[in-house]
Amino acid sequence: MEIFDALLAGFATAITPANLLWALVGCALGTAVGVLPGIGPAVAVAMLLPITAKVDMTASMIFFAGIYYGAMYGGSTASILLNTPGETASMVTAMEGNKMAKSGRAGAALATSAIGSFVAGTIATVVVTLFAPGVAEFAVKLGPPEYFMLMVLAFTTVSAVLGQSSLRGMTALFLGLALGCVGMDQISGAARYTAGKMELLDGIDIVLVAVGLFAVAEVLYAALYEGRVEESQNQMGRVHMTRRDWRRSIPAWLRGTVIGTPFGCIPAGGTEIPTFLSYATEKRLAKGEDKAEFGTRGAIEGVAGPEAANNATVTAALIPLLTLGIPTSNTTAVLLGAFQNYGLNPGPQLFTTSATLVWALIASLYIGNIMLLVLNLPMVGLWVKLLRIPRPQLYAGILIFATVGAYGMRQSTFDLFLLYGIGLLGVLMRRFDFPTAPVVVGMILGPLAEAQLRNAISIGEGSWMIFLQRPMAVTLLVIVLAVLIVPRVLRRWAERNLAHARQSVDDVS
């Protein structure tokens, strides 16, 4: 009952006119961001981080959350109509959804995607509501050694799992840890790595790093390395599903939700694995005429299942973020920075110290899912028109917005030089396939991990064996090793299934 009462209090906060407006704007902007290929939710949230200096804490977090899961809804539109997935999670959707569009069934593909996202998002939100408080209640009992191992788990998750290469991921992490050390030592008060610059005594602002790495780097990379691409758009009829489409989609939605939700709850690394697994499952379970549509006319299960898995994963990823402070994607890493801007550190204490904010955020997920269903089904024609915005004008607008936002925080020209320096660093990282999320996470959690490590060593009277003498610390160490090994095994299995699927498509054609 306590959870139910807390959720009702969260709804009371979330349904105020101001918060409802922020939720609606976030959902609409998130959908637009998802529709536009090449611009993900991480770029949008990073670009808008400066608003945290002016906007109420609860309103801005509801706004960012709307962008976060709204982008998942919108991401399928570009994949289905253009065969241009905005992110890796939409790759599977593009495989079957674009074939459906080419065979004149774009409306059915978009409908099953939107409704499947709603079903999966709602179920995963119920999971967040029921399980997040319990996880937080358990985690609050942990001491400095366990907290430090949690930080190591977060570092491992974003560096070794999210990137294609563990070495590149670890390199990016250590860069973030180095940037987090800039400023004054939290114990001695001595200046560290400031190069004599007074502007760096307070450290490097996380907003500058996030905006530089995601928004500015995205634009500069597009200008420098992406050539002009001729895009062909499929014709879209009325957004509806036949009775047969419903009969095939409903089980796929439920299976996708069951597959995706656990992957969001555990730090297993992004949405790629569950979407691939969902696609492989649907292809394996299909029979007869339905199976023949895979890779030819486009099978609706190949859109419904992966889209549900995608949204379930994204929503459930809020559990490790809110309860343990562990981000499992680029966007949740940037959201971690938004929390810190308000002086909050997501983790076990968050449900106690900021209960109003947390439950309002969870309540906004229910509201946002309904908003997104309304936005996506009747207004899909409007989102399709966004695809016609010329890419140069779009990127120029992003660059101007990011520059004005960064300068507006402190009116410092030094910040602008730093912003574009970090942006160029982000271009190099993208050029050579270095993940950017570890830099942000290293910057945010690095100082916290340093403090917990010092406290743990003090408890152990200078001995590092303290980490092997406490059962929970040892358990977390085992989980870290599992995070390093298990996703690689699953990814290899999913890739093998995907390769088989593509081979069968080639054989048919």
N, C-alpha and C positions, 0 to 999 in steps of 0.2 A: 504493500500500500504506500510505503514511503516513496517508491519510484513513481507511482501513479500521481501522488500529490505533488511531487517535484516537477513532473511533466506538465501537470495542469498549471502550476505556477510559471513554468517556462512558456506555455501557450499564452498566458495572461500578458507576459512581457512581449512575446513575438507578434501578437495581433494588434498592438498599438498602431495607429495610422502611420507613424514615422517608420517603424520597423517593417511593416508590411510593404511600404513604398520601397525601402531599401532592398527587401527580398525580391520584389518584382523587377526592379532595375537590375539587380545582380543576375537573376534568372534570364532576363532578356539579353543582357550583355554577354552572359556566358554562352547562351545559345548562338548569338551572332559570332562570338569568338570561335566556337566549335565548328560553325558552318564554313568560316573562312579558312581555307587550307593553309597550313604553315604557321598559324598563330594559335598556340595552345593556351590553356587556362593559366599556366605558370607565367607566361609573358604578360597576360592581362593583369593578374594579381600583382606581379612585380611592378608593373607600370603604374598601378594605382595605389601602391603602398604609401606614398606621401600623404594620402588623405587621412591616414591615422593620426596626423598631427592636429586635424581640425574636427573630425567626426567622432561622435560618441562610440565608446568601445563596443557595446553590444550591437549597435547598428552596423558598424563597419565589418564586424566578424560575420554577421548574417549576410551582408552584401558579398563578402569574399566567398562565403560558402555557396551562395547562389551562383556565382561565376564558376566555382569549382565543379559542381555537379551539373550545372546548365550546359557547360561545354561538352560533357559526355553525351547529353541529348543531341546537341547540334552537330557533333562530330560525324554522325552517320550520313548527314545530308550530302556533304561533299564526297564522301566515300561512295555513296550509291549513285549520285548523278554524274560525278566527274571522274570516278575511279582514282581519287586523290585523297588518300587518308591523311588527315592532319597530324596524326600520331600513330605509333605502332599498334595501339589498342584497336584502331579502326581498320587495320590491314585485312583481317578476316572478313569483316563486314563488306569491304570493297570487293573481295573475291566473289561472293555470291550476290550481294546487293547490286553491283554494277551489271552483272549478267541478267538479273531480273529487270533492271531498267532498260537494257538493250532489247529485251523481249516484250517491252510494253507494260511491265508490272512495277514501275517505279513507285506508284502510289501505295501498293500493298507492302513493298519493302520499307518505305518510310513509315507507314502505319504500324507495322509489327515492331519496328525499331523503337518508335515513341512509346507505344503501349508497354512493350517489354521493359523499357527503361523505367517506366512508372512502377510496374509490378515489382521488379527487382529492387529498385530504390526504396520503395515502401517497406518491403520485407526486411531489407538490410537495416533500415532505420529502426525497426522494431528490435532487431538484434542489438543495435547500438544502445537503445533505451534500456534493455533488460540486462545486458552484460557489462557495459562500461562502468557503472557504479561499483559492481563487485570487483572488477579488476583494480579500480582505483583504491578501494577499501583494503585490498590485499597488499597492493604496492606501497601504501603509506607506512606499512610496518617495516619497510626495508631500511637498512643503515647505510653509511657511506661506502663500504665495500660493494654492497649490492647496487647502489646507485651508480657507482663507477662502472660496474659490469654492464648495467643498462645502457650507459653512454657508449661503451665499447660495442654493444649490440646495435645501437643506432648507427655508429660509424661503419660497422661491418655491413649493415643492411644497405646503406646508401652508396657505399664505395664498391663493395665486392659483388653486390647483387644487381643494382640498377644499371651499371655500365656493361658494355660488351667485354671489357677487359678488366680483370681485377687489378692489374698493375696500374693502368691508367686511373681507375677509380681511387686507389690508394694514394696516388700522386696528387690528384685533385683534393682529396681529403686533407693531406698534409699541408697543401697550399692554404686551405681554409683554416686549419689549426694555426698556421703561421700568421695569417691575417688577424685571427682572434687574439693573438699575443700582443699586437700593436697597442700601445697606450701605457697606462700605469699598472704596475703589478698590484694585484688585489690585496696582497698581504704587506709587502714592504713599502708600497707607494712609489717605487722607483720607475722612471720612464723606460720603456722597452721598445726598441725598434722604431723610434719616431723620426730618426734622421734629423733631429734638431727642429722639426716642424711643430710649432705650437698647436696647429690645427689637428694634429694626430694624438695629442695627449689624452683625449677622451676616447681614443680608438677610432676605427673606421666604422661609419654608420652602416648597419646591415641593409638599410633601404637602398643606399648607393650601390652596394654590392649586388643586391637582387635585381635592381633596375638595370644596372650595367651588364650583368651576366645574361639576363634573359631578354629584356626588351631591346636595349641598344645593340647587343651582340647579334640578335636575330635580324635586325634591320641591316646592319653593316655586312653581315654574312650574305644576306640576300642580294645586296648591291654588288658585292665583290665576286661572288662565286656562282650564284644562280642565274643561268641564262634565261632568255625569253622562251617561254613554253607555250605552245599553242594548245589551248584546252578546248575539248569538245564536251558539250553538255547534252545529256539525254533529255528527251521530252518527258514531261511529267503529267499524268492524267489526274483524275480525282483520287484523293487519299482515302482509300477504303480497303476493307478485307472481305473476301468471300467466306461463306460458311466453312469451306474446306481449308482456307487459310487459317481461320480461327482454330479449327480442330488440330492442325499441325503446329500452330504457334504456342498454344497454351502449355503443353508438356515441355516444349523447348524453353519457354520462359522460366518455368519452375526448375528444370534441370540446370539451366544457366545460373540461376540464383543460388542454388545449392552448391555449385562448383565455385562461384565467385566469392561468396561471403567469407568462407574460411581464409581465402587468400588475402582478403582485406584485413582480417583480424590479426593475422600473423605477419611479421616482417619478412615476407617472401619475395618482395621485389616487383612492384608494378602490376599492370593489368595484362601484360602479354601472355603469361603462362595460362591463367584461367580462360582467356578468350580462345587460345589455341586448343586447350583441353576440351572446351565446350564444343568447338567446331568438330574436333575429332570424334567426340561422343555422338553428336547428332548425325554425322556421316555414317558412323558404325551402326547406329540404331535404325536408320532409314531403310525402308524396304521397297522393293518393286519399283513402281512408277516414281515415287518420291525420291528414291535413291538415284534414279536415272537423271533427275534434274540437277544434281550436284555437278558443277563444272560445265553444264550445258546451257539450260534455260535459266538457271539460278534457283536454288532450293530455299524456300522461305525459312526452314529450320536453321540454315546456315547464317541467316541474319538474326533471327529471333534469339537463339541460344547465346552466341557471343556477345550481343548487345546487352542482354540481361546479365551475363557474367561480368561484363565491363562495369556496368552501373552498380551492381552489388559489391564488387571489389572496391570501387571508389568510395561508396558510402561507408562500408565497414572499416575502411582505412582510418576513419576518425577515431576508432577505439584505441589503437596504439598511439595515435597522435595526442589525444586528450588525456589518456590515462598514464602513459609512459613517456611522452615527449619524443616518440620515435616516428619520424616521417618515412613513408614508404614510396614516395614519388616526388618529382620536381615540385609539383604544386603544393603538396603538404609541407615540403621544406620551406617554401616561401611563406605559407601560412604560419609556420613556426616563427618566422621573422616578424610577422604582423602581431602575433601574441607578445613577443618580446618588446615591440615598440610601445606597448601599453604597460610594460613592467611585469608581464605575466610569463611564467615558464610552465608550459603544459607538462603535466606529470601527475603523480598521485595526489598532490595537495590541491590541485585545481578544482576538484569537486567540492572541496571544503571552503577554500578561500574565495572562489568565484562561482559559487553554485548557480547564482542567478544567470550569469553569462552562459554557462555550460548548458543549462536546461533550456534557455531561450534559443540557443544554437541548435540543439537537438529538435526542439519543437518546430523551428524554421525548416528543418529537413522535410517534415511531413507537409508543411504548407508549400514549400518550394516544389515538391514533387507534383502536387495538384496544379500549381501555377504553370509548371513546365509542360504538363500534359495539355493544358488549355492553349499554351503558346505554340506548341509544336504541331498539333493536328490541324486546327483551322487556319493558322497563319504560316503554314509551310511555304506558300507562294511568296510571301514577303522575304523569308530567309533565303529562298532561291535567288531573289533579285540581288542579294548581297554578293553573290558569286560573280556579279558583273562589275564590281568595283575594281578599277585598274590597280594592279599591284603597286606601282610606284607611288601613287597618291596615298594609298593605304599605309605604306611603310613610312612615308614622310610625315604623316599625321602622328604615327606612333612615336617617332623620333622627337618631334616638337613637344608632344605631351610629356614624354619622359624627361626632357631637358628642363621644361618649365617646372615640373613637379619636384625634381631634384634641387633646383636652384631655390625654389620657394621655401624649402625647409629651414635653411640658415642664411639665405642670400649671400652665399659664399662662392666666389669664382674658383677657389681651390677645390670645392666639391665638384664643380663641373669638369675640371681637368681630371680629377680622380674618377669621375663617372665614365668619361670616354676612355681613360686608360684601362679601366676594368672592362669596358665594352670591347676594346681591342684584344684584351686577354681572352675574353669570351669567344671572339672570332677564332683565335688560334686554337682554343680548346675544341670548338666545333669542327674546325678544319681537320684536326688530328684525332677526332673521336674521343676526347676526354669528357666525361660527364660533368655537368655543372652543379648538380644538387649537392655532391659531397663538399664543395667549397662553402656553400651557404650553411649546411649543417655543421661543418667543422668550425666555422666562425661563431655560430650561436652556442653550440654545446661545448666547444673547446674550453672556454674559461670555467664553465660549470664542472666539466670533467676534471680539470686541474684542481679545483677546490675540493671536490670529493676524493680525489686521489690523495691529496695532502692529509685530509681528515682520516682517511682509511689507514694510511701509513702511521699516523699518530696513534690511532687505536691499537695498531699492531706493534707499537713501540719500535718503529723503524723496520719491522720485518714485513717482507712481501708475502709471506706465507699466510697472512690474514685472509687472502683471497681464496685459499684452499682449505681453510679451517672452518668456514661458514657454509652450511649446506646450500643456502639459496644462491650464494655467489658461485659455488661450483655448478649448480644447476644452470645458471645463466651462462656460464662458460661453455657448458655442453650445448646450450641452445645456439650460442655464437657459432660453434663448429658445425651444427646442423644447418644453420642459415648459409654457411659457406658451401656445404656439400649438396644438400637436398635440392635446392632450386636448379642447380646445374644438371642434376640427373633428370628432373622433371622437364626442364627446357629441352634437353637433348631428346627426350622421348616425344615431346610435343612437336619439335622440329622434324623428327623422323616421320611422324604421322602426317604433318603438313606436306613434306616432300612427296610422300606416297600419294596424297590427294592431288597435288599438282601434276604428278606423273600420270595419274589416271585421267586427268583433264586433258593433258597433252595427247594421250593415247586415243581418247575419244575424238578430239579435233583432228 
